[in-house]
Amino acid sequence: MSRNNRKQGWNPYSSNIQRFSVYPSIRSPEESHLRVGDVIVVSIFDVDERGNGIVQYGGLRITIPNAISGSRVKVKIVRIHGDTAIGHIIGVLSESSAEY
C-alpha cells in the first residue's frame, strides 16, 4: 500500500491538539454577556463628579445618568464601549435612604 493511497484518520493541522495536552488550557477572559438593549436590575454603589451612578456588573463599569447612590434601579443598556457601558433608568425599585 503506497503512502498516497492510505487514508490518514488524524490530521495534526486541523485537529484540536489541546485535548491531548497535560497542561490546562489558558482561556481568555470571557466577555460579559451584556448587550445593547438588555434590561438589568442593579444597585447604585457610587456617584461620580457629574452625578452619574456607577455600577460594576459582570466585569463592566456601567454609568447611569441621574442615579442616586444606594438606590436599586432597572436599567436598559444603551451603549457599550470597551469595559464601560452606559445605561438609562427604566424604573426605580427602591429609593436610597441617604439624605443629601
C-alpha positions as CSV (number, residue, x, y, z in Angstrom):
1,M,0.0,0.0,0.0
2,S,1.5,3.3,-1.0
3,R,1.6,6.4,1.0
4,N,-0.9,8.3,-1.2
5,N,-3.5,5.5,-1.2
6,R,-3.6,5.2,2.6
7,K,-6.2,7.4,4.3
8,Q,-4.9,9.2,7.4
9,G,-7.5,9.5,10.1
10,W,-5.8,12.2,12.1
11,N,-4.5,15.5,10.7
12,P,-2.3,17.4,13.1
13,Y,-3.0,20.7,11.4
14,S,-6.8,20.6,11.6
15,S,-7.1,18.7,14.9
16,N,-7.6,20.2,18.4
17,I,-4.3,19.1,19.9
18,Q,-5.0,20.9,23.2
19,R,-7.2,18.0,24.2
20,F,-4.1,15.8,24.2
21,S,-2.1,18.1,26.4
22,V,-1.4,17.5,30.1
23,Y,-1.4,21.3,30.7
24,P,-4.6,23.2,31.4
25,S,-5.8,25.5,28.7
26,I,-5.4,29.2,29.2
27,R,-8.7,30.8,28.4
28,S,-9.1,34.5,27.6
29,P,-11.3,36.5,30.0
30,E,-14.8,35.8,29.0
31,E,-16.8,38.7,27.7
32,S,-19.7,39.7,29.7
33,H,-22.9,38.6,28.1
34,L,-24.4,42.0,28.3
35,R,-25.6,43.5,25.1
36,V,-27.1,46.8,24.0
37,G,-30.8,46.7,24.7
38,D,-30.6,44.3,27.7
39,V,-32.5,45.3,30.8
40,I,-30.9,44.6,34.2
41,V,-31.6,45.3,37.8
42,V,-28.7,46.9,39.7
43,S,-27.9,48.7,42.9
44,I,-26.0,52.0,42.6
45,F,-22.9,52.0,44.8
46,D,-21.2,55.2,43.8
47,V,-21.8,58.6,42.1
48,D,-19.1,60.3,40.0
49,E,-18.5,64.1,39.9
50,R,-21.1,64.6,37.2
51,G,-23.9,63.0,39.2
52,N,-23.9,59.7,37.2
53,G,-24.4,56.5,39.1
54,I,-21.6,53.9,38.9
55,V,-22.2,50.1,38.9
56,Q,-20.0,47.1,38.4
57,Y,-21.8,44.3,36.5
58,G,-20.1,41.3,35.0
59,G,-16.7,43.0,34.6
60,L,-18.2,46.1,33.1
61,R,-18.4,49.5,34.7
62,I,-21.9,50.8,33.9
63,T,-22.6,54.6,34.1
64,I,-26.2,55.6,34.8
65,P,-27.1,59.3,34.4
66,N,-29.2,60.9,37.2
67,A,-28.9,57.9,39.6
68,I,-28.7,58.3,43.4
69,S,-26.2,56.2,45.4
70,G,-27.9,53.4,47.3
71,S,-31.0,53.1,45.1
72,R,-32.0,49.9,43.3
73,V,-33.0,50.6,39.7
74,K,-34.0,48.8,36.5
75,V,-31.6,49.9,33.7
76,K,-31.6,49.5,29.9
77,I,-28.1,49.3,28.3
78,V,-27.8,51.9,25.6
79,R,-24.1,51.8,24.7
80,I,-21.1,49.5,25.3
81,H,-17.6,50.7,24.6
82,G,-14.7,48.6,25.8
83,D,-15.1,47.8,29.5
84,T,-17.6,50.6,30.1
85,A,-21.3,50.8,29.4
86,I,-24.0,53.5,29.6
87,G,-27.5,52.7,30.8
88,H,-30.7,54.6,31.2
89,I,-33.1,54.2,34.1
90,I,-36.4,52.5,33.2
91,G,-37.7,52.2,36.7
92,V,-36.8,52.7,40.3
93,L,-37.4,49.7,42.5
94,S,-36.2,51.2,45.8
95,E,-35.1,54.7,46.7
96,S,-31.9,55.5,48.6
97,S,-32.2,56.0,52.3
98,A,-29.4,58.6,52.3
99,E,-30.2,62.2,53.0
100,Y,-28.4,64.9,51.0
